[in-house]
Amino acid sequence: SQQGEEDPQALSIQEGENATMNCSYKTSINNLQWYRQNSGRGLVHLILIRSNEREKHSGRLRVTLDTSKKSSSLLITASRAADTASYFCATGPGAGSYQLTFGKGTKLSVIP
Amino acid sequence: EAQVTQNPRYLITVTGKKLTVTCSQNMNHEYMSWYRQDPGLGLRQIYYSMNVEVTDKGDVPEGYKVSRKEKRNFPLILESPSPNQTSLYFCASSLSGLDNSPLHFGNGTRLTVT
């Protein structure tokens, strides 16, 4: 069961620009996580935001969460070529869930 | 170094020939999980394990088996592989498996079944 859906599916920007990716989900959540995947490699955890948080920062990453709209956004500021990757949001269907499910991802290309 | 190790990295096999993909983690994590990743379908969970000897089905368990005899190991078994199991497979682990526990992923196993 797909819980999160990222938008857009693909995004191409110039180095130095900001990149924004969105994630929508269907049911109530306790936490939402963002992951990065470099081509063909394993996913890497970026950041976790709790349902009682509205915004969280980590380096050049800014994540927002709007539980009323069931959506989250990931902003990467001052993008670099090394940020080229696919980005996924992941959620669990509720408290105590062991089934973290992932969206289909946004493929970000940062052009040098 | 904390890591999840999958082997092999690449595997080509024929229909019906049993195979095992190994997964091992060195972080003393309670939770381990297998995912497959297919173009247009994203990551789908196959099986997961909350602890030793405790496993449960994910979204796409058909055609797969798992076992968790030791905390660190969680092998994925395809007893009679078919071409529709051609995919990129990932093993992952986390401290608790709950949605507040980040997953650590292996580097993947690219399986081709002819």
HADDOCK unambig.tbl for C-alpha pairs under 7 A between the chains (distance, minus, plus):
assign (segid A and resid 1 and name CA) (segid B and resid 59 and name CA) 6.54 0.50 0.50
assign (segid A and resid 31 and name CA) (segid B and resid 99 and name CA) 6.14 0.50 0.50
assign (segid A and resid 31 and name CA) (segid B and resid 100 and name CA) 6.04 0.50 0.50
assign (segid A and resid 41 and name CA) (segid B and resid 107 and name CA) 5.12 0.50 0.50
assign (segid A and resid 41 and name CA) (segid B and resid 108 and name CA) 6.34 0.50 0.50
assign (segid A and resid 42 and name CA) (segid B and resid 90 and name CA) 6.89 0.50 0.50
assign (segid A and resid 42 and name CA) (segid B and resid 105 and name CA) 5.31 0.50 0.50
assign (segid A and resid 42 and name CA) (segid B and resid 106 and name CA) 5.49 0.50 0.50
assign (segid A and resid 42 and name CA) (segid B and resid 107 and name CA) 4.42 0.50 0.50
assign (segid A and resid 42 and name CA) (segid B and resid 108 and name CA) 5.94 0.50 0.50
assign (segid A and resid 43 and name CA) (segid B and resid 105 and name CA) 5.78 0.50 0.50
assign (segid A and resid 44 and name CA) (segid B and resid 104 and name CA) 6.83 0.50 0.50
assign (segid A and resid 44 and name CA) (segid B and resid 105 and name CA) 6.88 0.50 0.50
assign (segid A and resid 45 and name CA) (segid B and resid 102 and name CA) 6.35 0.50 0.50
assign (segid A and resid 45 and name CA) (segid B and resid 103 and name CA) 6.74 0.50 0.50
assign (segid A and resid 91 and name CA) (segid B and resid 99 and name CA) 6.67 0.50 0.50
assign (segid A and resid 92 and name CA) (segid B and resid 99 and name CA) 5.46 0.50 0.50
assign (segid A and resid 96 and name CA) (segid B and resid 98 and name CA) 5.89 0.50 0.50
assign (segid A and resid 97 and name CA) (segid B and resid 98 and name CA) 5.69 0.50 0.50
assign (segid A and resid 97 and name CA) (segid B and resid 99 and name CA) 6.54 0.50 0.50
assign (segid A and resid 98 and name CA) (segid B and resid 97 and name CA) 5.24 0.50 0.50
assign (segid A and resid 98 and name CA) (segid B and resid 98 and name CA) 5.16 0.50 0.50
assign (segid A and resid 98 and name CA) (segid B and resid 99 and name CA) 6.87 0.50 0.50
assign (segid A and resid 100 and name CA) (segid B and resid 99 and name CA) 6.24 0.50 0.50
assign (segid A and resid 102 and name CA) (segid B and resid 43 and name CA) 6.02 0.50 0.50
assign (segid A and resid 103 and name CA) (segid B and resid 42 and name CA) 6.40 0.50 0.50
assign (segid A and resid 104 and name CA) (segid B and resid 40 and name CA) 6.98 0.50 0.50
assign (segid A and resid 104 and name CA) (segid B and resid 41 and name CA) 6.37 0.50 0.50
assign (segid A and resid 104 and name CA) (segid B and resid 42 and name CA) 4.25 0.50 0.50
assign (segid A and resid 104 and name CA) (segid B and resid 43 and name CA) 6.95 0.50 0.50
